[in-house]
Amino acid sequence: MSTSEAFQIPLSVAESYEATFVPRLFREWAPHVLDAARVGPGTSLLDVACGTGIVARTAVERIGNDGSVIGVDLNEAMLTVARRVAPDLDWREGDVADLPFDDDTFDAVTCQMAMMFFPDRDRALAEMIRVTRPGGWIALAVPASLDAQPAYRPFVDIAARHSGPEARALLGSYWNCGDADELVAGLEQAGLGPIDRRTRTGTATFDSSDAMVATEVESTPLIDRIDEQTYARIRTEVGEALARYTKPDGLFEIPFVGHVVGAQVPAEKSRSARRVTTTAPPT
Ligand SMILES: C[S@@+](CC[C@H](N)C(=O)[O-])C[C@H]1O[C@@H](n2cnc3c(N)ncnc32)[C@H](O)[C@@H]1O
């Protein structure tokens, strides 16, 4: 099975992502990512791992008629929703590890809340650099580490206390790219600069604390490793520990801390950027 086949999700999940997670979590990050990528009138933009397309859609107004926007994602279902919501934009299927574009095609490349899912981040970055023109900008947004998350951290602690330490790893993939120093060091090593970074606190909204726990637990294999009583204890304790995040209207609004990093591709890209991608030639 190819990576692309292995990664496919049902259309219903992509629709629910667009209806719920985009407005309640991801949308607010898009303007910051576009700022970091210096996107403005006339920019030609590639949004990598575009999902249902929130960054690309947000970019359209800034870019105007003289620029262009393409969204690329591995997942057909995400792209189907992207095409339904914004049929006039250009949506392509592709893997960040092998972007289907020529060298130096774009003024700016963005990648919002996806870097942590890429199995080979160096390669992903090298591909983003390859398709960005010299002097162009790359912007990434990633969730900060679990330790920096005021609500997600206690949630994972509670889940691990009730269901065992493996809960930390099962619930943890989201946070594994969240060390900003490490992220910036990787960009520097790839020859990018100047680099600017910003840590900001956004919001993730759920119908209730139970709904948050269900979202996090039921989308991972943890759900198959705990019995109903353990699951109920986790829900109760999370509800108590994080009660201050329940608003008068009943919605559960928790902080979601992330890093937004912008990095310029150097004018002399061929030497500095390829340092990362080049493997030793056969001898
Ligand atoms: C959390 S979503 C973020 C989507 C979008 N950037 C947003 O902000 O709403 C992560 C996205 O990464 C995509 N993705 C994961 N691995 C990928 C890869 N190797 N190449 C391209 N897209 C990938 C997924 O299909 C998914 O749409």
The ligand as an SDF file (V2000), in Angstrom:
LIG
                    3D

 27 29  0  0  0  0  0  0  0  0999 V2000
   -4.3430   18.9600   10.9720 C   0  0  0  0  0  0  0  0  0  0  0  0
   -4.5210   18.9380    9.2240 S   0  0  0  0  0  0  0  0  0  0  0  0
   -4.1010   20.6170    8.8260 C   0  0  0  0  0  0  0  0  0  0  0  0
   -4.7560   21.0270    7.5330 C   0  0  0  0  0  0  0  0  0  0  0  0
   -4.6650   22.4990    7.1770 C   0  0  0  0  0  0  0  0  0  0  0  0
   -3.2860   22.9220    6.9910 N   0  0  0  0  0  0  0  0  0  0  0  0
   -5.3720   23.3440    8.2060 C   0  0  0  0  0  0  0  0  0  0  0  0
   -4.7290   24.1880    8.8310 O   0  0  0  0  0  0  0  0  0  0  0  0
   -6.5990   23.1620    8.3860 O   0  0  0  0  0  0  0  0  0  0  0  0
   -3.1030   18.0420    8.6470 C   0  0  0  0  0  0  0  0  0  0  0  0
   -3.1210   17.8000    7.1410 C   0  0  0  0  0  0  0  0  0  0  0  0
   -1.8590   17.2690    6.7550 O   0  0  0  0  0  0  0  0  0  0  0  0
   -2.0850   16.4330    5.6340 C   0  0  0  0  0  0  0  0  0  0  0  0
   -0.9020   15.6060    5.4260 N   0  0  0  0  0  0  0  0  0  0  0  0
   -0.3580   14.7060    6.2890 C   0  0  0  0  0  0  0  0  0  0  0  0
    0.7300   14.1410    5.7580 N   0  0  0  0  0  0  0  0  0  0  0  0
    0.9180   14.6980    4.5350 C   0  0  0  0  0  0  0  0  0  0  0  0
    1.8900   14.5480    3.5120 C   0  0  0  0  0  0  0  0  0  0  0  0
    2.8840   13.6740    3.6680 N   0  0  0  0  0  0  0  0  0  0  0  0
    1.7910   15.2920    2.4000 N   0  0  0  0  0  0  0  0  0  0  0  0
    0.7650   16.1790    2.2490 C   0  0  0  0  0  0  0  0  0  0  0  0
   -0.1900   16.3540    3.1830 N   0  0  0  0  0  0  0  0  0  0  0  0
   -0.1260   15.6430    4.3120 C   0  0  0  0  0  0  0  0  0  0  0  0
   -3.3340   15.6810    6.0340 C   0  0  0  0  0  0  0  0  0  0  0  0
   -3.9800   15.0390    4.9480 O   0  0  0  0  0  0  0  0  0  0  0  0
   -4.1580   16.7960    6.6620 C   0  0  0  0  0  0  0  0  0  0  0  0
   -4.9890   17.3970    5.7030 O   0  0  0  0  0  0  0  0  0  0  0  0
  1  2  1  0
  2  3  1  0
  2 10  1  0
  3  4  1  0
  4  5  1  0
  5  6  1  0
  5  7  1  0
  7  8  2  0
  7  9  1  0
 10 11  1  0
 11 12  1  0
 11 26  1  0
 12 13  1  0
 13 14  1  0
 13 24  1  0
 14 15  1  0
 14 23  1  0
 15 16  2  0
 16 17  1  0
 17 18  1  0
 17 23  2  0
 18 19  1  0
 18 20  2  0
 20 21  1  0
 21 22  2  0
 22 23  1  0
 24 25  1  0
 24 26  1  0
 26 27  1  0
M  CHG  2   2   1   9  -1
M  END
$$$$
